[in-house]
Amino acid sequence: MGESYCATNLTEKGAAQNQIKVDGVTITSDVKPEMKNKRAMVPLRVMSESLGASVEWSDSEVILTKSEMKVKLAVNRSIAEKNGKKMLLDVKPYTKNNRIYVPLRFIAEAFGCNVNYSNFAVTIDTKPLFINGVQVKALQQEYRMTLGGVVQQIHGNAYNETIYNIFAKNKGEKVEAPANYSWSFTIDTPGSYYKNAQYDFLDQKGKSLARFDVYSLIRTFPSELLIGYPETLVHNVSKDEWYLFSNTASQSIYQVINNATNNGFLTVISNTVV
């Protein structure tokens, strides 16, 4: 694939007749691709999220953001912007059934994909995530409730890359490990932390390449006893290093996982919650 981040193999007609797969996962959407002016048009939000981008509205524009890339477009406007550079669209975005449709070729190329046409196959393979030179196959998240817990995996490259970057770019100052921390809410010492979830980036054999545990301060104590204790910490278990983290970063991870769930990229491995 050379320098390309993604490879796309499709026919315009086939794109409108078949479901689209990203990293082998059939995209889940309540609306299907369709043809307009001989171009395959796809629902904007589900396709953008499946490629790891966040979707936001600003005034009348739609803003797609992924790492350092920012794409701006608007309904019924033939000019879009990618990192400030203008791009001409073959077909103007339009709304139908409360969804915004955009050209599949535009979305693919905006995210660094090659677009090829053959048969009726519609597949998009995104750039794999590598950690220390080893390819990540899946991200495994585990969290626990009062009784039982859940283990689930995300298999989309773009989702895994986005979450890994959230950990890498949002860790704050390095700190000492807290005196008390565990999965439990029952620790009764001020300054204790409970683990919200652990995240393992797995290789092709299911071995963890990197693990991050996110902890929150237990707030069942008078506020004066918690002065000086940060709200959220992240533990890089692979390196046994602790850092300040933020609730905003944690919420960003939850949003990505929610998108992965809605779009069919998340598989529940076990659920023992009573």
Secondary structure, 3 states (H helix, E strand, C coil): CCCCCEEEECCHHHHHHCCCEECCEECCCCCCCEEECCEEEEEHHHHHHHCCCEEEEECCEEEEEECCEEEEECCCCCEEEECCEEEECCCCCEEECCEEEEEHHHHHHHCCEEEECCCCCCEEECCCCEECCEECCEEEEEEECCCCEEEEEECCHHHHHHHHHHHHHHCCCEECCCCEEECCCCCCCCCEEEEEEEEEEECCCCCEEEEEEEEEECCCCCHHHCCCCCCEEEEECCCCEEEECCHHHHHHHHHHHHHHHHCCCEEEEEECCC
